[in-house]
């Protein structure tokens, strides 16, 4: 089973912003079971640039019990950005996004440096190997 965020049995992928031709994550994983969604990034102390966590399904998040700030990019079912949170600090909550199907959690600063904004389309590309 999936024990942790960076397990070898988790499908790994790159996340690209097709609208702006930028790379958001070179090594992202999916949290698509109850336990992986529940754990998310809780307890993670180091979330280096290039990493990401795609939580499916998801319409809102919290950063309770987290040790790091994150960017949160909410996506509809077509991969179009619904909303972006920049550097969401621990012990915060997002709004409820009824049109969102998922959220991509990224290291703080990723969304800003890539110019990612509402209306952009993201692509999830499986990593080779």
N, C-alpha and C positions, 0 to 999 in steps of 0.2 A: 504494500500500500504506500500511499504518499505520507512520508513521515515529516518532511520539512520543506521549506520553500525551495531549496536548491537540490532536491533529490534527483538522482539520475533517471528515475522512471517518470518524471514529469516532462511532458512535451515542452521543448525549448523553442523559442522563436525570436525573430527580430521584429521590431515594430517601427514602421516607417510612416512619416507624414507625407502622403501622396500629394497633397495640395501644395506643400512648401518644399517638397523634395529634401526632407531632413530625416535623420535617423534618431528616433527617440530612445530605443533600447536595442542593444546588440544581443543581450542575453536575458530574455523575459520568460517567465513561467506562468502557468494558469492555476488559479485557485477556483476549482469548479465542483468541489464536494463540500458537504456541510463543514467538515473539520478544517479543510484548507481555507475556506472562506472565513470561518470563525477565528482561526489563528492569524491569518493575514501576515502582517509585519510586526505583530506584537512581540516584544522582546528583542527585535533586531537592533543591533547597535551600529552596524556598519552597512550602509546601502549605497555602494559605489555607483558613480555615473556609469551608464550603460546597462544597468540592471532594471528590471521592471516586474510587476506582478499584475496580472489581468484577472480580475474577480468577476465571475459570471455565475448566476445573474446578480445584479446589484443596482439599486436605485438611490442609495445613500450610504455614507460611511461615517465612522467615528475614528478618532485617533487615541482613544482611551488606552492606557497601559503601554503606549508606544514611547520610545526613547528618542525618536528622530522626527524632524519635519519632513513632509513629503509633498510632491505635486500629485494632484488627483485629476484625471481626465475622464469625464463621464461620456460614454458613447451610446448611440442608439444601435438598433439591430443591424444597421448597414455600415457601422464603423464611423459614422459621422459624429464629430465632437458636439456634445450638447452643452457642456460647461467645463471650465477649467478652474481649479483651485491651485494657487501658487503658495508653496512653502506653508502648508497647513500644519500648524504646530501640534504637539501632543496635547491630549485632553480637549480636543475640539470636535465638532460635528459638522457635516455638510448639510445642505438643504436636501429635501426629497426631490428627486428628478423623475417624474412619472414617465417621461419619454426615454429614459436611459435603460439600457439592457445590461450594461457592464461599466466597470471603472478600471482604468489603467493607473496603477500607483507607480510613481517614478521618484527618483532622488530629487530633492528640492532644487529648483533652478533649471531643470530639464525643459519644462514647458516654455518658460520664458526665453531660454537661450535658443530654442528651436522655433520660436514664434508661433507655437501651436495655439489656436484660438477656436472658438465656436464656429461650426460650419466646415472645418477642415475634415478631410477623410483620412483615416488611419488604415494601414494594411498590416496584417499579421502574417509573416513569412516564416514557415518552419525552417529551423536550422538544420543544415546537412550533418549527418553523422549521428 
